[in-house]
Amino acid sequence: MSKILIIEDEESIAELEKDYLELSGFTVEIENSGDDGLKRALEEKFDLLILDLMLPGTDGFEICKRVRKVKNTPILMVSAKKEDIDKIRGLGLGADDYITKPFSPSELVARVKAHLARYERLIGSGVQENEIIEIRGLKIDKTARRVYVNGEERSFTTKEFDLLTFLAQNPNHVFTKEELFCRIWDMESVGDIATVTVHIKKIREKIEFNTSKPQYIETIWGVGYRFKV
């Protein structure tokens, strides 16, 4: 069953959209603010986004831009504005479609079904999706070797990326510095384990909000490191 996120500050419109989509067999979630909608769109998996342009907090254009940087999820923009410039701007930022208020709920459902079907055909046509690890706003694209924190790309060296990916693929497992050095650098770690500490420090500076209280890579004193989930 396809899961849809509606980001719409007019609650009556959002509820109407939700009712019609649920009657058509979709699972629907609603967020009424741009900031909360952006957070969920980046951190959770939805099959399609219905995105109002005029929102409190982060507006629809910015949400579209941030989501499209890291996800191929179909985006249907909704607006009371009829100006072509807004439509052109929205589509230019990566939206798949644009619908102007007022519109009939049946038209919305039809467009949602069409875009979901198109996206499923694209995925099933042999276009391979990248292998992704997503944990609380941290996205590691293993295929493209790229890392994003809340939608913003961070630059990583080869070993930093390998070390972060290895820890994230083995959550809640405590690894000693010696084990990590052998796994990532593929050599004996005698006299060289300090390089692990240096790389962990650099990784934390790029992904943690507060390096003194890390939410991702935890130090287990006297033992090593653990990736928390």
C-alpha positions in Angstrom: 0.0 0.0 0.0 1.5 3.3 -1.1 2.2 5.9 1.7 1.6 9.6 1.0 2.7 12.7 3.0 0.5 15.8 2.7 2.3 19.0 3.7 -0.6 21.6 3.9 -1.3 24.3 6.4 -5.0 24.5 5.7 -6.3 21.7 7.8 -9.7 21.4 6.1 -8.0 21.0 2.7 -5.5 18.5 4.0 -8.2 16.4 5.7 -10.3 16.5 2.5 -7.3 15.3 0.4 -6.6 12.6 3.0 -10.2 11.3 3.0 -10.3 10.9 -0.8 -6.9 9.3 -0.9 -7.6 6.9 1.9 -10.9 5.9 0.1 -8.7 5.0 -2.9 -6.6 2.7 -0.7 -3.6 4.9 0.2 -2.1 5.4 3.6 -1.9 9.1 4.3 0.0 11.3 6.8 -0.4 15.1 7.3 1.9 17.8 8.4 0.7 21.4 8.7 4.0 23.2 9.0 6.9 23.4 6.5 9.6 22.6 9.0 7.9 19.5 10.3 7.0 18.4 6.8 10.5 18.8 5.6 11.9 16.8 8.5 9.5 13.9 7.9 10.0 14.0 4.1 13.8 13.7 4.6 13.8 11.1 7.4 11.0 8.8 6.5 10.0 6.8 3.5 7.0 8.0 1.5 5.9 7.0 -2.0 4.7 10.4 -2.9 4.5 14.0 -1.5 1.6 16.4 -1.9 3.2 19.8 -1.2 1.5 23.2 -0.7 3.7 26.1 -1.7 2.7 28.7 0.9 3.5 27.2 4.3 4.5 28.5 7.7 8.2 28.0 8.3 10.0 26.4 5.3 8.0 27.0 2.1 7.1 24.5 -0.5 9.8 25.6 -3.0 12.6 25.0 -0.4 11.1 21.7 0.7 11.0 20.5 -2.9 14.6 21.6 -3.5 15.9 19.9 -0.3 14.0 16.6 -0.9 14.9 16.4 -4.6 18.6 16.6 -3.7 18.5 13.2 -2.0 15.3 11.4 -3.1 13.4 10.6 -6.3 10.0 10.5 -4.6 7.3 11.9 -6.8 6.3 15.4 -5.7 2.9 17.0 -6.5 2.8 20.7 -5.8 -0.4 22.4 -4.8 -1.0 26.2 -4.8 -3.7 28.9 -4.8 -1.4 30.9 -7.1 -2.1 30.8 -10.8 1.0 32.5 -12.0 3.0 30.6 -14.6 6.2 31.7 -13.0 5.4 29.7 -9.8 4.6 26.6 -11.8 7.8 27.0 -13.8 9.8 27.5 -10.7 8.3 24.5 -8.9 8.8 22.2 -11.9 12.3 23.5 -12.3 13.1 22.6 -8.7 12.1 19.0 -9.4 8.4 18.7 -8.8 6.7 16.2 -11.0 3.4 18.0 -11.3 1.6 21.2 -10.3 -2.1 21.6 -9.5 -3.9 24.9 -8.8 -6.5 25.4 -6.1 -9.4 25.0 -6.2 -9.3 21.5 -7.7 -11.6 18.5 -7.6 -10.5 15.7 -5.2 -11.0 13.2 -7.9 -8.5 15.1 -10.1 -6.0 15.0 -7.3 -6.5 11.2 -6.8 -6.1 10.6 -10.6 -2.9 12.5 -10.7 -1.5 10.7 -7.6 -2.3 7.4 -9.2 -0.7 8.4 -12.5 2.5 9.5 -10.9 2.8 6.5 -8.7 2.3 4.2 -11.6 4.9 6.1 -13.6 7.4 5.9 -10.8 6.8 2.2 -10.3 7.4 1.6 -14.0 10.6 3.5 -13.8 11.9 1.5 -10.9 10.8 -1.7 -12.4 12.3 -1.0 -15.8 15.7 -2.0 -14.8 16.8 1.3 -13.3 18.6 0.2 -10.2 18.1 2.2 -7.0 21.1 3.2 -5.1 21.8 1.3 -1.9 21.0 3.7 0.9 21.4 3.7 4.7 19.1 6.2 6.4 19.2 6.8 10.2 17.7 9.9 12.0 18.5 12.4 9.3 21.8 10.8 8.3 21.7 9.4 4.8 24.6 7.3 3.4 24.4 6.6 -0.3 26.7 3.6 -0.7 26.3 3.4 -4.5 27.2 7.1 -5.1 29.5 7.2 -2.0 27.8 10.4 -0.8 26.7 11.4 2.7 23.9 13.8 3.6 22.9 15.3 7.0 19.3 16.5 7.0 19.5 16.9 3.2 22.8 18.7 3.1 25.7 16.9 1.5 28.9 16.6 3.5 32.3 15.9 2.0 34.1 12.7 3.1 37.5 11.2 2.3 37.6 7.6 1.2 38.5 6.2 4.6 36.1 8.4 6.4 33.3 7.2 4.2 34.4 3.5 4.6 34.6 3.8 8.3 31.2 5.5 8.7 29.5 3.1 6.4 31.0 0.1 8.2 29.8 1.3 11.6 26.4 2.2 10.3 26.0 -1.2 8.7 26.8 -2.8 12.1 24.7 -0.8 14.5 24.9 -1.4 18.3 28.0 -3.5 17.8 31.1 -2.4 19.8 34.3 -2.5 17.7 37.8 -2.0 19.2 40.1 0.4 17.5 42.3 -2.5 16.4 39.3 -4.2 14.8 38.3 -1.1 12.9 41.8 -0.5 11.7 42.1 -4.0 10.4 38.7 -3.8 8.7 39.1 -0.4 7.0 42.8 -0.2 6.4 43.2 -3.9 5.7 46.5 -4.2 7.6 47.9 -4.9 11.0 47.1 -2.1 13.4 50.2 -2.3 15.6 51.3 1.2 16.4 48.7 2.8 14.1 45.4 2.7 15.9 45.5 6.4 16.6 44.5 7.0 13.0 41.1 5.5 13.9 40.6 8.1 16.6 41.5 10.9 14.2 39.0 9.6 11.6 36.2 9.2 14.1 36.8 12.8 15.3 36.6 14.1 11.7 33.5 12.1 11.0 31.8 13.4 14.1 32.6 17.0 13.1 30.7 16.4 9.9 27.6 14.5 11.1 27.1 15.3 14.7 25.1 18.3 16.0 27.2 18.3 19.2 30.5 16.4 19.1 30.7 16.3 22.9 27.3 14.5 23.0 27.3 12.4 19.8 24.0 10.9 18.7 25.5 8.5 16.1 29.0 7.3 17.0 29.4 6.5 20.7 32.7 6.0 22.5 32.8 3.0 24.7 35.6 3.9 27.0 38.4 1.4 27.3 36.9 -0.7 24.4 36.2 1.2 21.2 33.2 2.7 19.3 29.6 1.8 18.6 27.1 3.2 16.1 23.8 3.9 18.0 20.4 3.4 16.5 
